[in-house]
């Protein structure tokens, strides 16, 4: 911005555009060099930066927790063990208070969701120009480092939750019980088509709300950081530090909400009506 080579709108557009790989109608397969080219690539294009950072942070999570687990001790624990155990106890307490059934998958799933989403959200606290600048020096045109500001990432996680809801609903109640639950409530059986419509809408609304809530909050937070970066240097420090401190609460809360709602939905899938 200091060089005056880009306008404010171009700066914002650049920071909100993913590094996209796909089939361009005119140039074949390759990376998009503009937001318009990324849009032209269509459904099968891949946001490479979203995939890279989400997978890398997932690997970091697994590596760190596995490393601590291998060195766990019943004697005086170290700082890393205390940190990991506090997270596990926090998640376990929430699972026990919400999920009353027996399922060995739920607690590890909740832990994975909470830590993974938190790590992806945490990338929002990295100054908006640092990593894109390094990527630009390497010839990479775009680099969004917060996977949860990409609705494709949040939507993918939400769809996975939907599959688990349907899977456990059928497993616990049978296909007949699951369909009956959709068709025969809340109104009498004579209104089965209307019930089915209402319940299917409610079922599909769960992943949509999960995806859009996380995406909307993180996208808005990233946008504010970008707008602050457009201000003079002295104003950036005045505004960015308080917003970053407040945003720590936001990124933690959004990870917690995604985890809790997943547990609630899976608990409902296990319940018999």
NORNORHU-V477005 format. One record per residue. N is the residue number from 1. RES is the residue in one small letter. PSI is psi in radians with two decimals (* if undefined). D_FIRST is the distance of its C-alpha to the first C-alpha in Angstrom with 2 decimals. Layout:
BEGIN
N,RES,PSI,D_FIRST  N,RES,PSI,D_FIRST
END
This chain:
BEGIN
1,x,-0.61,0.00  2,x,-0.54,3.77  3,x,-0.26,5.39  4,x,0.33,5.26  5,x,-0.28,6.76  6,x,2.64,6.37  7,x,2.98,7.58  8,x,-0.75,7.94  9,x,-0.66,11.15  10,x,-0.66,10.14  11,x,-0.82,7.83  12,x,-0.80,10.95  13,x,-0.71,13.34  14,x,-0.78,12.16  15,x,-0.26,12.60  16,x,0.12,15.86  17,x,2.28,17.34  18,x,2.71,19.93  19,x,1.81,20.82  20,x,2.34,23.87  21,x,2.27,26.93  22,x,-2.94,29.60  23,x,1.83,31.64  24,x,2.35,29.76  25,x,-0.54,32.33  26,x,-0.54,31.76  27,x,0.11,30.65  28,x,-2.75,32.63  29,x,2.44,31.52  30,x,-3.04,28.11  31,x,2.56,24.58  32,x,2.46,22.55  33,x,0.12,19.56  34,x,2.84,18.47  35,x,-0.60,19.31  36,x,-0.72,22.05  37,x,-0.69,23.65  38,x,-0.71,23.72  39,x,-0.60,25.49  40,x,-0.36,27.94  41,x,-0.39,29.06  42,x,-2.83,30.98  43,x,-0.64,32.73  44,x,0.03,33.40  45,x,2.62,29.83  46,x,2.26,28.82  47,x,1.70,25.58  48,x,-0.68,25.68  49,x,-0.68,23.11  50,x,-0.80,25.07  51,x,-0.77,28.29  52,x,-0.90,27.17  53,x,-0.63,25.85  54,x,-0.76,28.71  55,x,-0.75,31.33  56,x,-0.73,29.96  57,x,-0.59,29.97  58,x,-0.74,33.43  59,x,-0.71,34.70  60,x,-0.76,33.38  61,x,-0.87,35.26  62,x,-0.76,38.45  63,x,-0.81,38.34  64,x,-0.81,37.90  65,x,-0.64,40.55  66,x,-0.70,42.90  67,x,-0.76,42.56  68,x,-0.69,43.42  69,x,-0.63,46.28  70,x,-0.44,47.86  71,x,0.24,47.98  72,x,2.51,49.09  73,x,2.63,51.92  74,x,-0.12,54.35  75,x,-2.65,54.46  76,x,1.96,51.81  77,x,2.71,48.56  78,x,3.14,45.36  79,x,-0.70,42.05  80,x,-0.75,40.80  81,x,-0.73,44.06  82,x,-0.72,43.95  83,x,-0.86,40.41  84,x,-0.75,41.34  85,x,-0.62,44.67  86,x,-0.66,43.13  87,x,-0.80,40.87  88,x,-0.75,43.88  89,x,-0.68,46.09  90,x,-0.83,43.56  91,x,-0.74,43.32  92,x,-0.70,47.08  93,x,-0.70,47.93  94,x,-0.69,45.90  95,x,-0.79,47.55  96,x,-0.60,51.01  97,x,-0.34,50.50  98,x,-0.73,49.42  99,x,1.95,51.05  100,x,0.04,54.84  101,x,3.05,55.77  102,x,2.00,56.19  103,x,2.00,53.46  104,x,-0.15,52.20  105,x,-0.52,49.00  106,x,-0.84,47.52  107,x,-0.85,46.68  108,x,-0.64,44.95  109,x,-0.79,43.09  110,x,-0.72,41.96  111,x,-0.78,40.88  112,x,-0.79,38.89  113,x,-0.84,37.14  114,x,-0.88,36.29  115,x,-0.76,34.97  116,x,-0.82,33.19  117,x,-0.69,31.42  118,x,-0.77,30.55  119,x,-0.71,29.02  120,x,-0.72,26.93  121,x,-0.61,25.82  122,x,-0.45,25.15  123,x,-0.29,22.28  124,x,-0.32,20.37  125,x,-0.13,20.29  126,x,2.24,18.35  127,x,2.37,14.75  128,x,-0.39,12.80  129,x,-0.25,10.57  130,x,-1.11,13.58  131,x,-0.74,15.82  132,x,-0.59,13.52  133,x,-0.81,12.07  134,x,-0.74,15.76  135,x,-0.70,16.78  136,x,-0.67,14.38  137,x,-0.41,15.93  138,x,0.06,19.22  139,x,0.23,18.62  140,x,2.09,18.35  141,x,-0.71,16.10  142,x,2.62,16.16  143,x,1.69,17.20  144,x,2.14,18.11  145,x,-0.04,19.90  146,x,1.73,21.71  147,x,-0.56,24.73  148,x,-0.05,25.91  149,x,0.07,22.95  150,x,2.01,24.62  151,x,-0.37,27.69  152,x,-0.65,29.42  153,x,-0.86,29.63  154,x,-0.64,30.87  155,x,-0.67,33.15  156,x,-0.75,34.59  157,x,-0.70,35.52  158,x,-0.67,37.01  159,x,-0.64,39.07  160,x,-0.70,40.41  161,x,-0.71,41.55  162,x,-0.75,43.22  163,x,-0.70,45.13  164,x,-0.67,46.34  165,x,-0.84,47.47  166,x,-0.74,49.48  167,x,-0.87,50.83  168,x,-0.49,52.14  169,x,-0.77,53.45  170,x,-0.69,55.56  171,x,-0.72,56.52  172,x,-0.54,57.76  173,x,-0.18,59.36  174,x,2.80,60.06  175,x,-0.66,58.89  176,x,-0.75,61.48  177,x,-0.68,60.48  178,x,-0.80,56.79  179,x,-0.69,57.55  180,x,-0.64,60.05  181,x,-0.59,57.52  182,x,-0.61,55.24  183,x,-0.41,58.07  184,x,0.35,60.48  185,x,2.67,58.37  186,x,-0.19,57.77  187,x,2.90,60.29  188,x,2.86,63.80  189,x,-0.44,64.26  190,x,-0.38,65.16  191,x,0.51,61.52  192,x,-0.80,60.34  193,x,-0.73,58.11  194,x,-0.73,56.37  195,x,-0.77,56.06  196,x,-0.73,54.65  197,x,-0.82,51.98  198,x,-0.79,51.01  199,x,-0.63,50.99  200,x,-0.70,49.02  201,x,-0.76,46.34  202,x,-0.68,46.34  203,x,-0.79,46.20  204,x,-0.44,43.23  205,x,-0.43,41.43  206,x,-0.95,41.33  207,x,-0.58,38.90  208,x,-0.79,36.83  209,x,-0.69,36.45  210,x,-0.85,35.74  211,x,-0.84,32.96  212,x,-0.56,31.28  213,x,-0.87,31.56  214,x,-0.83,29.78  215,x,-0.83,27.15  216,x,-0.77,26.52  217,x,-0.75,26.18  218,x,-0.63,23.86  219,x,-0.74,21.67  220,x,-0.73,21.42  221,x,-0.74,20.61  222,x,-0.69,17.80  223,x,-0.72,16.40  224,x,-0.71,16.57  225,x,-0.69,14.74  226,x,-0.73,11.82  227,x,-0.66,12.02  228,x,-0.65,12.31  229,x,-0.32,9.13  230,x,-0.26,7.39  231,x,2.90,9.60  232,x,2.75,9.89  233,x,-0.76,10.94  234,x,-0.62,14.57  235,x,-0.53,14.55  236,x,-0.77,13.24  237,x,-0.66,16.36  238,x,-0.67,18.62  239,x,-0.62,17.94  240,x,-0.65,17.09  241,x,-0.88,20.28  242,x,-0.69,22.74  243,x,-0.67,21.31  244,x,-0.70,21.50  245,x,-0.79,25.06  246,x,-0.61,26.06  247,x,-0.39,24.57  248,x,-0.72,26.97  249,x,-0.72,29.73  250,x,-0.84,28.22  251,x,-0.60,27.85  252,x,-0.75,31.36  253,x,-0.70,32.88  254,x,-0.66,31.63  255,x,-0.71,33.10  256,x,-0.77,36.28  257,x,-0.77,36.63  258,x,-0.72,36.27  259,x,-0.84,38.91  260,x,-0.78,41.30  261,x,-0.61,41.28  262,x,-0.78,41.98  263,x,-0.76,44.94  264,x,-0.81,46.17  265,x,-0.68,46.07  266,x,-0.53,47.90  267,x,-0.73,50.43  268,x,-0.62,51.12  269,x,-0.49,51.61  270,x,-0.32,54.29  271,x,2.55,56.09  272,x,2.20,59.22  273,x,*,59.72
END
